[in-house]
Structures are given as structure tokens and as C-alpha cells.
């Protein structure tokens, strides 16, 4: 069976930086599955590249920042007074907050705490980076009607909601 709209695709993969640093992987013991066909379960460029492939096929694709986590946006770095944060605030913590315009929630990472100020960064940690995804298609099946209705894969004998 070939990958197409409303198929469930099971993959093993390695996501790395272009220099080869392993960022994430899905193995034979713990493969990844997504609903194919524009349901936002995988990067659009990867989904497009997998279209028409079948079990056993391999893919090696470079993702530029706009294909993955976006360009780094310096405007998403904010310096705020420490009194706006919990007392235990420390570098590495992640906090949810509104964008400058207040339009949507962002996940901010604390990057510095000093002199009564807290620096938070709303960029994804991999923003601005080109990445490499190497994967192998392990299985392709027709999606269940409930998976298509919900827009995602359901685990074997379980429902993730």
C-alpha cells in the first residue's frame, strides 16, 4: 500500500542537526505513527516527500528553518522584572505566557536570571536551525474512520483523549 490521504504511516527515524548531533529518534521498539493527509502530525515538507512511498522505502530530507521550527525571531526574547515570576524561577524553566500582542500563548524558556530581571525566549529551541530527517517507512494502513474524524492516530486498543 502506498502512502496517501487518510493513511496511517508508521516510521522509524533519526532527526539530527546537519553536523550529525542526534536530537530525536523513533526506533523499531518505539516507532512513530501519524495520520497522513494534512493533519499536522508531521512537518509538511516531510509529509509531501513521503507521499506515494510504501513500507520499506527510505527518505533522507534536509529541513531548512522554515520547513521545521521557523527562523529565530529576536523579538520573542523579552526581559521582564523578576517580581512577575515565581520565587523559584531559574534558567531552563519553561513558562507559558502571551505574545507581545497578546494574540496567542507561547512557551517561554528562561535563559537568564540576574539583577532583578528575567530573560525569557519564546523561540523553539531549534528555531533557526537546519535539520536532517532520515526515516524508513515501516507500515502503511488505511486510517480508521474515527482516526480521520479526530485527525490523529489512535493507539492499539486505546483512545488518547
C-alpha positions, -999 to 999 in steps of 0.1 A, spaced: 0 0 0 12 35 -8 11 65 14 -17 88 6 -45 108 21 -61 92 52 -34 65 57 -16 58 89 21 58 84 45 41 109 81 52 107 115 48 123 136 79 121 165 100 133 163 138 135 197 154 136 215 187 132 234 190 99 266 183 119 251 149 129 240 156 165 211 133 173 181 153 185 153 127 184 147 92 172 120 66 168 133 30 169 119 -4 159 110 -8 196 92 25 197 82 37 162 63 68 154 29 69 136 10 98 121 -22 103 101 -12 114 65 -30 140 46 -27 174 61 -35 167 97 -3 185 110 11 153 125 45 158 108 64 186 91 46 194 58 78 190 37 83 155 52 47 146 46 50 158 10 82 138 5 66 106 19 35 109 -5 34 77 -26 60 58 -7 54 23 7 67 1 35 104 -4 33 110 29 15 136 53 29 137 91 30 166 115 37 155 151 37 171 184 49 147 207 66 155 244 64 143 265 94 111 274 76 104 237 70 108 229 107 108 252 137 110 285 119 135 313 118 149 326 151 129 358 160 148 381 183 115 399 191 104 368 210 132 374 236 119 395 265 134 410 296 109 412 325 111 422 361 118 393 384 88 401 406 65 389 378 78 353 382 77 327 409 104 330 435 120 297 424 124 309 388 157 295 373 174 292 339 159 264 319 124 266 333 96 268 307 66 291 313 35 298 293 29 334 285 12 356 260 29 371 229 37 408 229 5 414 210 -14 391 234 -28 372 204 -17 337 214 1 318 241 38 310 237 60 287 257 89 308 270 122 293 282 141 312 310 176 319 296 189 343 323 181 355 358 202 384 371 199 417 389 161 416 394 155 407 357 144 375 340 152 369 303 127 347 285 128 333 250 97 324 231 115 307 202 115 270 199 150 257 210 156 245 174 144 277 157 168 290 130 185 256 126 186 234 95 179 198 104 182 164 87 155 137 89 163 102 79 135 77 81 122 44 69 85 36 63 77 6 84 39 2 78 11 19 59 -25 12 65 -59 27 58 -69 50 87 -99 41 108 -129 64 103 -126 76 139 -89 85 133 -99 106 103 -127 121 123 -104 131 151 -75 140 129 -49 117 145 -38 81 150 -53 61 179 -31 37 197 -38 0 195 -69 -8 217 -68 27 232 -80 62 227 -57 91 236 -84 116 246 
